Amino acid sequence: MTASLSLQNVSLRYGPGSPPVISQVNFYAEGGKNIMLIGDNGSGKTTLGKAICGHLNPSEGSITVNGQNLCELSVEKRIKFACFLNQSSVLQFFRSTLKEEIKLTMKAARADSLRVMSTKRYYLPDDLDFNPFDLSVNEAWRFSLYLSMVVDPGVLFIDEIPSSSNSRNMDVLSYVLSKRSAEHKITFASYQRSLRTAFDSVLSIDCGKLSVKCAQ
């Protein structure tokens, strides 16, 4: 899937009469773009990511991936359009071994065996019978990235990075960004500050309002 993403006048409130968490956001991205989203805690990064991936329906405006409103799709169909990578990685695990977790992800995404890569590239245990709940915080995050590559969505939103000072994390992130860009996918990474990794655009969000800090 060569991806395209469009946000038009998007606002989101958690209840009638409540202030907007996201306010009048307009943005467009095409396949192959890597986008950095920076902002403080509570600025709206996570909310925007969930809206982009169809987990939250905008109160106003529209969000489409390849022209499709993801909120209108079942989870089974939506997962190939967009995937939200939660910063609490262990909340996304359901099985007692890495092998079973990979099988479950493949089934959910209807992925074939060709999308299953070596776990070594993600600095994960060689033993696929390892329990994912016994992974370290950084390993669990890298395993979540591994699973997202099995899914291979058009848009991937990576919500926070556990440690930007961890060289393995940054190596895997750079690898994922490079591979997805070559496959004409769109990838977001959100963090509280810029990272020493190449992005096509750097966006800033503050009180739900989006602005462009840098774009190529």
Secondary structure, DSSP 4 states (H G I P E B T S, - for coil): ---EEEEEEEEE-SSTTSPPSEEEEEEEEETT-EEEEE--TTSSHHHHHHHHTTSS--SEEEEEETTB-GGGS-HHHHTTTEEEE-SSGGGG--SSSHHHHHHHHHHHHT--GGG---GGGGT--S-TTS-GGGS-HHHHHHHHHHHHHHH--SEEEEE--S-TT-HHHHHHHHHHHHHHHHTT-EEEEEESS--SS--SEEEEEETTEEEEEEE-
